[in-house]
Amino acid sequence: MTPLQRRIAGCIPLLDFGLDAVLRVLTIEETESIPTAAIPLGGTPRLLINPQFAADVCPSDEDLAVLILHELHHLLLGHTRLYSRISELHNIAFDAVINAMIARSRPQPRWLALFRRLYAADQFPEQLLRAPEGFPGPPIWPANTPDGVRYVLTDLYYSGAGTFHDAFELLLRALPQLLGGPPLLLGSHGEDPGGAIADAATAAAVRAIVERWPPGDPRVGKSVSSALDVLVRAPAARRQEPVLVAALLAAARAGNRATGLPESRETPALIAWPTRDRRAFALAASGSRPLLYAGALRGRPQRSGLTPVSVYVDVSGSVNEHLPRLLAAIVSCRDRVAPIVYQFSCGVEKVSLDELARGVVRTSHGTSGAAFAAHLAASATRGAVVITDGDVGGIPPELAFACRRANLQVVLTPRGSPRDLEGSAAKIYMLEAA
């Protein structure tokens, strides 16, 4: 074990909220191929760290622990899976949110030292990446601090109401002021392979954390991406998604047969008694008496088995980029969908199909599979479809049984993971990439 690896092992007791469990399953590799640190998602789970950077910038154990915490938050938030294109502005804004989360949970000077050492309080955009002077007390602003920067930092570090989008929009407006290039960013900011975390041990450790978040920050719910607000545009009209149609038909046929409304079936036939048969009336008027009349035979009433299906759609931050497509797909199948659609994040909210067509989303920005499973169990439905990316956390065995009894059909977004729902679904489908 190298001296740096021993230092990192000594940081494990400094981590909480289950983050120590994630660090324990990562292989520590020292490399000069990256400027700071990174956790690549493909292959064996690894924490890559530049030993010279750690020696120069992280003299104390708290400094090194903050560097590790920053990188673990990138893993938990999964930011490269939220947006199809990641720009330098995205990266600065994500770091601003992550650094604020760490600072709010550890406001003591020794935990703030790394950020204050790396980033100047009076230079833009570096001042977005560190706590204001005076934090956690009243902020002390340098004379040249723009009003927009004060607003965002106040939101991030004091009010608890700020979001990624506040920082991102500010950066877009201030792009001409980015003189001298962007600041040095901690952590990995390249494209990851997408989808779920490949390593089972790492994925299990991450799920164990996000199921019991937030770690004292109102900005975070029970989701790998819940630090970010969801903005949804009204879904454009599009053709039906064949995968969703198949799931709806499977849920309707197998699930609702016992509860469908009784329907009488009529079969066209020639009968001996008079009916409103125009051809027969014409023959009678000409002097010919018809022997048979066109009519129908009514059979015994039977249940149709194709009642509208209950649909649950994931509206957490991790499905943000897919929401317009998902909402449009549901609306396009409105003849097979129940009038009320359920949107779930940390809870379950009702939305009408008309509201869905306007892009209405009611979300707490987190994800709890147990929330929709409990709602499904309480409703006693016998046919349902859930649309999600699959990262919903653990579902208790009794609720998983209720989902299977309800003939739950699961439709996953592109690159979604079936792992959390394999024990609850009757069948799992995958939407093709748009």
N, C-alpha and C positions, 0 to 999 in steps of 0.2 A: 504494500500500500504506500503510495506516494505521500509526501507531506500535505499536498492539496487535498487528496482523498481523505486523509485523516482529519483535516480541518472541516471538510464537508460532513463527515460522519459525526463530528462533534456538534454540528449545527442541528442535527435531528431533534434533540430535546427542545430547541428553540421554536420549532414549528408546531402549530396546533391546527384545529378544525379538520384533522385527518390528513393534512398535507404531509405529515411525516410518513404515512403509509405509502403514499405515492413515491416519495423520494427513496424509500427502502427498496422498491422494485426496479429502480433505474440503475443501469450500469454507468459509472462515472468514467468519462474519457477526457483526457487532457489533449487539446489540439490547438494549433495556431492557425487553422483554416478558417476560423470565425473570429471576429473582433472581441466578442464578449462571451455569450453563452447561448445555448439552444437546446431544445428537445425535439429532434426529428420524430415524426409519427410513424414512418415506415420501418418495418423490420423490428429488430430487437430494441426495446425501450432504452434510451440512453440520455444522459445529461452530458452534453458537450460543453466544455468550459476552457477558455483561454487562460493558461496558468499565469502568463505575464500580466494580463489584465487584472486577474484576481490579486496578484501580489502588489500591483501598483495602486489599485483603487479600493481594495477591500482589506484594510489593515486589521480590522476587528472582526470577531465572529458575527456580530450583528450586521456588519456591512455584507459579509458573505451570505448570511441568511436572507437578507433583503434581496440580493441578486438571485438567489435560488427561489424565493417566494415570487419574484417578478416572473421568472420563467415558468413556474408551476401555474401561475394564473393564466398565462398564455395557453397552456395546455387545457386548463379547465374551461376557459372562455371559448376556445376553439375559433378564434376570430377569422382565420382564413377560410372557414367553412360557412361563414355568414354572408360573404360577399363574393360574387363571381370574379371581380377584379379588385385587387388590393393595390392602392396607390401609396406613395410616401405620406400623403395626408392622412389616410386611414391609419397607418402605422403610428404616427405621432399622436393621433387622437386616442387610439387604443392604449398606448403607453400612458397617456394622461389619466385615463380612467383607472388603469391598473395601479399606477403609483398612488393615486388618491385612495383607492381601496386599502392598500397596504398602510399608508400613513394614518388613515382614520382608525384602523384597528390597532396601530402601534404608534401613538403620538409622542412617545418619549424622544428626546433629542438624539439618543444613540441609534434609534431606528430611522430617524430622518437624515442622518449624517450623509449617507451615500448619495441620495438625491441632491442634497444641498451642495455637496462637493462637486458633482458632475454638472449641475445646471445653474446658471446665473439667475438671480432673482429679478434683474433689470433688463434682460434681453429676451426678445421674442423670436422663436416660439419656445425657447428653453424654459421660460417661467411657467408654462403650462405643465411641465413635467415634474414640478416640485411643489411642496407646500409653501404657502406665503410665509414671509418672515413674521414671527409672532405666533404662528400656529402651534398648539391648539387654542391659544388665546386670540384676541382681536388681531386681524391682519395689519401689517405695516407695509404700505405700498410704496415702492420707489416712485419718484416724481414723474417718470415718463411712462408709467403703466397705463396702457389703453383701457378705456372704460369696458370694452368687450372682454378683455382679459380678466379684469376685476370681477365681472359678472360670472364668468365661467368658473374661476377659481373659488369664488364664494359658494357657488352651487356645489362644486365637487368636494370642497373641504368643510363646509359649514352647514348648509341648509339640507343637504341630502336629497334635493329634488333634481339636481343636474343629471344630464344624460350624455351619452356618447355623442348624440346628434348636436348638442350645444357646442361641444368642442370642435366637432367636425365642421359645422357651418361657419364657425368663427375662422377656422383655418382656411376654408375656401375663400371667405371674404378678404382675408389678410394675405393671400398668396403673393401679391406684389411686394410685400414687406419681407419675404423670406430671403434676406440677403446673406450671402456667405454659405449657403447650403444648409441642409437640415442638421439638427444636432445628432450626436452619437446616441443610438437607441440601445437599450438593454434587451437581451433576449432574441429569439428567432423571429424574423419577419418575412421569410420566404414562403412560397406556396407549399402546402403540405399535400399528401396524396388525396386528401378529402375523405368524406365518409366517416365511419366510426374508427376509434382507436383500435389498431390491429391486435395488439398484445392483450390477451385475456386478463392477465394479472393487473396490468395498468388500467384497463377499462373498468375492472371491478373496483379498484381503489378510487378511481375518479367518481364512479357512480355512488360509492359509499359516502363521498364528500357532498356531492350536489344534492343528495336526498335530504341532507340535514342543514344545508345552507339556509339562511344567510349567516355569515360570520360577523354579525353586529353592524352591517351596513345596509341601510334601507334601499340602496340602489340594486341590491341583489336578491333574487328569489331563488326557487329551487330549480335552477336550470344552468346548463353549461354556457348559456349566452344571455343570462337575464340581467346583466349590467346595462344592456342596451335597449332603448325603446324600439317598438315596432311601428313603422310607418307603412301603410298599405294604400295603394292607389286603387280606384274602382276597377274591378276585373273587366277586361275586354271580352267581348263575345267570342267564343271559339267553339269548335266542334267537340263532341263528347269524347272523353277519354275512354278507349275500349277497356282498359284495365279496371277503371272505376265502375263501368257498366257491368262488367262480369262480377265484380264483388257485390254490387247491389242486387243483381239477380240471384246470386248464390244465397245472400242473406234473406231475400224475400221468399224464395222457393222453399228453402229448408227450415227457415226460422219461424215464419209467420203462418204456416199452414193451419195451425190449431186456432188461430185468433182472427183469421180473415172473415169478412162479413159473408153471410150466406147469400148465394146468388143462384137464381133459377136459370137453367140452361134450356135454350130453345133450338130445335133441329128442324130445318126446312123439310117439308114433306107434302105429298098430295093426300088430301083427306076427303071423306065422303060427305061431310056437312058443309053448308054454304059458308063462305068467308068473303072478305072484301077483295075478291079476285076479279079484276077488271076484265080479263080475258073471258072468264066464265059469264060475267054480265053481258058481254057483247054477244057471246054464243046464244044465251037465253033470249036476247032481243031479236035475234035472227030466226028464232023458232027451234033451235037445237038445245036440248037439255044436257048440260055437262054432267058426266058421271063423277068426276073428281074435281076438287077445288085446291088451289095452291094455298098452303097454310104452314103451320109449324106445330111440332109436338113439344110440349113443355115437360122437361124431366124433373126429377126430384132435386130440390135445392141442395147445393153443395158449397162448401167454403172455397173461395177462390185461391187462397194461398199466396197471393201477390199483393199484400198491403204495403203502403209506403214504409221505407226503411229508416230507422233512426241513424243519423250520421253524426259522428264526433270528429271534429277537425282540430288538430294541434295548431295553436296560435302563439306558441312561444317564439322567442327571438331566433332560435336555431332554424326555423322554417321560413324566416322572413322573406328570402328571395323567391320562395315558391308560392307564397300566399296568393298573389293575383291569379296564378294558374289554378290553384286548388279551389278557390272560391268560384271561379268561372266554370270549372268542371262540375262542381256540385250543382250550380244553378242550371247548367245545360241538361242535367238529369232530373229536373224538378218533378217530372211525372212519376218518378220512382222514389223520391225522397220525401220524408215527412215534412209538414209545413214548418216545423221548428227544427233548426239545426243547432247542435250543441258545440260550442267552442270551449276548449279546455287549455288551461295553463297550470297554475297552482290550484284553481277551482274550475267549475263548469258554469258557463253562461249561455243563456238562450238567445238566439238570433233568428229572425224570420228570413225566409228565402228572399223577400224583397230587400231587406236590409243587407243581406249577403251580396246581392247583385250590385249594391251601391258601395261595397267594400268595407262595410262596418265590421270592426273587430273589437271585441271586449277581452282584454288580456291583463294579467298581472305580471306578464313577461317571464314567468318561470315555467317549469314543466313538472307535472306530477301524474304519472300513470295511474297511481292509486286513486286520484280524484275522479277520473272518468270511469275507472273500473267500479268504484263504489256507487257512482250515479247509475251506471248501467245495471248493477246488481239490484239497486233499489227500485228501478223502473220495471223490472220483471219482463223486459222485452225478450222476444225470441228471435230476433234478427237485427244485427247492427253492423255498421261499418265504421272503422276508425281510420283516419288519414293522418299520418305522422311521419317524422324522420326516424322514429324508433327509439330515440334517446329519452326515455320517459322514466327511468329509474325502476327500482324493484316494485313488483306487484305482489301483495300478500297472497299466500296459497288459496285462501277462501275466496278472494276476489278473482283470482285466476280461474278458479272452478266456475264461478258465476259467468265469467266471460265466455268460457267454452260452452256452457249451457245455453248461452244466448247466441250461439253460432256466430261468434265475432269474426268478421272478415277484416283483415288489416291491409291497408294500402300504404306502402312506403314511398316516400319521395326519392328521387334519384340519389344514389349513394347512401341511402338510409341503412340502418342496422336493424336486423330482426332480433338481436340477442335478448332484449328486455321483454319481448312479447311472444317469444316462441312457446312458452308454457300457457299462454292465454288465448291464442288465436286458433280458429278452426282452419284457416288458410291465410297465407301471407302472399301478397302481390307486390310488384315493384313497378312504379311508373318509369317510363323511358325518359331520358334526358330531353329537354325541350329543344 
